[in-house]
Amino acid sequence: MKQKILLTENELIEVIDSILESRVLNQYDEEDFIDVFLEIFKPWVRNKLGESAKKYAISHLIKKYYDEFLEDLDIPNEGYGWMNLSRKMARAGREIVEKGIYKLPSMQPEELFSKKNEKILNFLVKNKSLPSWIKVSFEEDEPYELRMKIGSDWQQMILSDENQKPIRFNNIYEDITKTIESYLGIETQGKPINGELNMTMSVPEMQGVEEWVKNILNKEIKKELKQSPVGKFIHSISFKPNSNRSIGEFKIKMKSHSSWSQRNPVREQLKGILKNKGYNLKFFDIEI
């Protein structure tokens, strides 16, 4: 059973800040946090041992004083015994940053990429001459963390010209991404902390499907199919949208007494119903 957790406004802000901080830190590599560890550990151990610290290899000093160093900084040290020395240093380096003891360098821009290049992005998308039922937009919660949002109008899509084929949203994303790289001369899979753009795609949306299922599929198409001559062979009809392929998928389960030869007439009957409504059959997959 799920439980609701109530948070105060300040607690909610802390959770959001923690998530955002974690997203930023995840851009850094393990080597960056090892460097942080050494930046803080070396002066700490010199302060502790004085000039004699120079007589020992740094690996020896880390192994010997690692636990004491973390205790001195009030950093938890439980559950990491299985890690090798490099992983321990990286883990401690990240904790040091999270506690605000050390600030990592960052070249992340303050201005939103989508705002700075709004006209160019709109121009590049418009020049793709995509079908009217496909909409492309951009979202950017943090500078240079750009998400491409691709959606389609289901009912416009299935009523499109019969020569129109389904367009995979991933192909649209990759095409526009390559165009942006070529036109602006930048990489789109970089790290914002280095002043680079990181571009991803939101979960595709097919709008209007639920309304179509409720008002057209359930009330008209299923009813007509069940009342047709092949309806007596059908046990159930299910449907689900496939946003990755930009199609709708029918799955028809036949009654136990029906034969294999009756499957194709059922498929053709459904195709006929869809075609009579003016639908482009390329946007439907029928599995029986």
VOGU-3710 file (C-alpha; in Angstrom, 3 decimals, decimal comma):
1> mkqkillten> 0,000/0,000/0,000  1,367/3,372/-1,016  1,769/5,995/1,666  1,494/9,736/1,202  4,342/11,784/2,616  3,520/15,364/3,472  6,329/17,901/3,184  6,522/21,492/4,319  7,442/24,127/1,735  11,004/24,315/3,081
11> elievidsil> 11,360/20,517/3,020  10,107/20,393/-0,579  12,603/23,082/-1,590  15,392/21,077/0,051  14,381/17,925/-1,876  14,296/19,818/-5,188  17,651/21,481/-4,488  19,141/18,092/-3,627  17,909/16,583/-6,906  19,256/19,498/-8,946
21> esrvlnqyde> 22,612/19,350/-7,140  22,841/15,620/-7,803  22,120/16,156/-11,518  24,953/18,685/-11,715  27,434/16,493/-9,821  26,608/13,513/-12,039  28,212/15,395/-14,934  31,627/15,152/-13,302  33,884/12,130/-13,713  35,390/10,009/-10,977
31> edfidvflei> 38,764/11,609/-11,643  37,332/15,023/-10,792  36,295/13,859/-7,328  39,655/12,148/-6,776  41,281/15,500/-7,514  38,972/17,145/-4,958  39,969/14,564/-2,367  43,676/15,185/-2,936  43,224/18,965/-2,866  41,832/18,721/0,658
41> fkpwvrnklg> 43,717/15,676/1,940  47,263/16,855/1,115  47,199/20,069/3,205  45,341/18,181/5,955  48,003/15,489/6,231  50,850/18,052/6,003  49,248/19,983/8,834  49,041/16,779/10,856  52,562/15,408/10,211  54,515/18,516/9,325
51> esakkyaish> 57,605/18,138/7,158  57,716/14,381/7,806  54,706/13,991/5,461  57,102/14,486/2,530  58,963/11,279/3,458  56,024/9,033/2,594  54,299/8,097/-0,643  50,843/9,656/-0,928  49,237/6,200/-1,315  50,671/5,163/2,065
61> likkyydefl> 49,353/8,296/3,744  45,873/7,870/2,274  45,627/4,239/3,368  46,834/5,066/6,865  44,878/8,259/7,527  41,805/7,899/5,286  39,422/7,012/8,121  40,756/9,723/10,411  40,552/12,293/7,618  36,870/11,533/6,978
71> edldipnegy> 36,103/11,588/10,683  37,758/14,982/10,947  35,512/16,293/8,150  32,426/14,640/9,628  31,918/12,493/6,528  30,219/9,080/7,000  32,486/6,106/6,375  30,203/3,094/6,689  29,527/0,560/3,954  32,457/1,430/1,670
81> gwmnlsrkma> 34,990/-1,150/2,844  34,639/-3,184/-0,367  35,825/-0,277/-2,554  39,367/0,001/-3,862  41,391/3,063/-2,917  40,519/5,065/-6,043  36,783/4,515/-5,567  37,066/5,507/-1,905  38,863/8,719/-2,826  36,234/9,562/-5,457
91> ragreivekg> 33,398/8,830/-3,053  34,979/10,998/-0,365  35,672/13,759/-2,911  32,000/13,890/-3,827  31,009/14,059/-0,158  33,452/16,939/0,283  31,756/18,842/-2,552  28,262/18,076/-1,245  29,223/19,448/2,176  30,349/22,696/0,567
101> iyklpsmqpe> 33,990/22,272/1,625  35,193/22,497/-1,975  33,596/24,030/-5,074  34,172/22,334/-8,397  34,936/24,512/-11,422  32,031/25,009/-13,846  31,623/26,712/-17,199  27,845/26,148/-17,315  26,246/29,169/-19,020  23,622/31,191/-17,197
111> elfskkneki> 21,530/31,956/-20,284  19,161/29,306/-21,629  20,313/27,795/-24,924  16,718/27,686/-26,203  16,234/31,395/-25,508  19,558/32,408/-27,003  18,904/30,360/-30,168  15,099/30,497/-30,300  14,855/31,867/-33,840  17,428/29,408/-35,167
121> lnflvknksl> 15,720/26,405/-33,556  12,321/27,431/-34,929  13,853/27,948/-38,376  15,566/24,551/-38,403  12,417/22,710/-37,289  10,217/24,554/-39,796  12,602/23,673/-42,637  12,098/19,963/-41,943  8,635/20,223/-43,537  7,157/17,801/-41,042
131> pswikvsfee> 3,478/16,777/-41,358  1,042/19,198/-39,716  0,111/16,610/-37,100  3,641/16,504/-35,680  4,665/19,217/-33,240  8,242/19,817/-32,063  9,115/22,066/-29,130  11,975/22,504/-26,677  12,129/22,553/-22,874  15,052/23,679/-20,736
141> depyelrmki> 14,846/23,639/-16,940  18,571/24,286/-16,489  20,897/26,144/-18,897  22,110/23,901/-21,723  20,068/20,897/-20,478  17,840/20,908/-23,555  14,966/18,463/-24,090  13,259/18,062/-27,431  9,554/17,399/-27,041  7,866/15,628/-29,951
151> gsdwqqmils> 4,134/15,027/-30,088  1,511/14,096/-32,633  -2,215/14,622/-33,062  -3,560/11,068/-33,302  -6,781/11,836/-35,135  -5,071/14,095/-37,681  -2,397/11,466/-38,175  -4,726/8,545/-38,953  -6,739/10,746/-41,334  -3,603/11,702/-43,292
161> denqkpirfn> -3,134/10,976/-46,990  -2,683/7,272/-47,761  0,765/8,011/-49,192  1,907/9,255/-45,784  3,887/6,700/-43,781  4,425/6,606/-39,999  7,440/8,618/-38,884  9,372/7,325/-35,914  9,878/10,023/-33,311  13,451/8,843/-32,724
171> niyeditkti> 14,237/9,505/-36,380  12,860/13,045/-36,076  14,968/13,626/-32,969  18,151/12,306/-34,594  17,559/14,293/-37,785  16,962/17,593/-35,994  19,891/16,920/-33,645  22,278/16,398/-36,570  20,953/19,561/-38,230  21,586/21,608/-35,071
181> esylgietqg> 25,114/20,204/-34,818  25,853/21,000/-38,446  24,220/24,444/-38,501  25,641/25,718/-35,206  28,873/23,722/-35,282  28,388/22,278/-31,795  28,104/18,907/-30,092  24,703/18,030/-28,625  25,803/15,297/-26,213  28,210/17,344/-24,114
191> kpingelnmt> 28,349/18,453/-20,509  26,874/21,818/-19,510  29,528/22,160/-16,770  32,041/22,431/-19,607  29,915/24,971/-21,477  28,564/22,242/-23,779  24,995/21,431/-24,774  23,346/18,252/-23,511  20,313/17,448/-25,642  17,808/14,679/-24,941
201> msvpemqgve> 14,308/13,727/-26,040  11,252/13,698/-23,779  8,889/10,727/-23,803  6,902/11,080/-27,070  3,215/11,947/-26,798  0,329/10,906/-29,033  -2,446/13,344/-28,209  -6,106/12,566/-28,618  -5,776/8,784/-28,417  -7,854/8,353/-25,253
211> ewvknilnke> -10,713/10,434/-26,651  -10,621/8,467/-29,924  -10,635/5,129/-28,085  -13,565/6,192/-25,906  -15,765/7,766/-28,578  -14,792/6,037/-31,832  -13,096/2,732/-31,147  -15,265/1,489/-28,285  -18,604/2,898/-29,462  -18,308/2,432/-33,222
221> ikkelkqspv> -15,428/0,290/-34,521  -15,634/-2,547/-31,979  -19,419/-2,607/-32,231  -19,357/-2,791/-36,033  -16,717/-5,520/-36,022  -18,579/-7,640/-33,473  -21,825/-7,300/-35,458  -20,165/-8,272/-38,752  -20,261/-11,846/-40,142  -16,835/-12,566/-38,593
231> gkfihsisfk> -17,827/-11,193/-35,184  -18,865/-14,646/-33,936  -15,218/-15,766/-34,110  -13,871/-12,892/-31,983  -13,315/-13,275/-28,250  -11,805/-9,851/-27,464  -10,353/-6,734/-29,087  -7,639/-4,642/-27,433  -5,812/-1,558/-28,627  -2,771/0,399/-27,487
241> pnsnrsigef> -0,847/3,298/-29,018  2,814/2,755/-29,818  4,442/6,188/-29,652  7,858/4,832/-30,664  6,511/3,562/-33,983  3,812/6,251/-34,312  1,075/3,684/-34,849  -1,858/2,074/-33,071  -1,740/-1,653/-32,349  -4,804/-3,877/-32,431
251> kikmkshssw> -4,676/-7,271/-30,765  -7,608/-9,575/-31,512  -8,103/-12,791/-29,589  -10,129/-15,446/-31,368  -12,636/-17,788/-29,742  -11,403/-21,298/-28,999  -13,622/-22,931/-31,648  -12,410/-20,658/-34,468  -9,966/-21,982/-37,053  -6,724/-20,490/-38,363
261> sqrnpvreql> -8,339/-19,783/-41,742  -10,807/-17,389/-40,115  -8,088/-15,019/-38,937  -7,509/-13,313/-42,274  -11,227/-12,523/-42,865  -11,300/-10,909/-39,400  -8,253/-8,829/-40,257  -9,699/-7,754/-43,599  -13,033/-6,873/-41,969  -11,311/-4,571/-39,484
271> kgilknkgyn> -9,230/-2,997/-42,255  -12,410/-2,323/-44,198  -14,068/-0,630/-41,231  -11,016/1,575/-40,664  -10,746/2,442/-44,352  -14,435/3,384/-44,559  -13,805/5,935/-41,821  -11,094/7,488/-43,974  -8,205/6,202/-41,877  -4,733/5,598/-43,260
281> lkffdiei> -4,147/1,875/-42,695  -0,378/2,364/-42,503  -0,888/3,743/-38,985  -2,438/0,529/-37,685  -0,958/-2,853/-36,876  -3,345/-5,782/-36,476  -2,232/-8,860/-34,577  -4,500/-11,905/-34,396
//
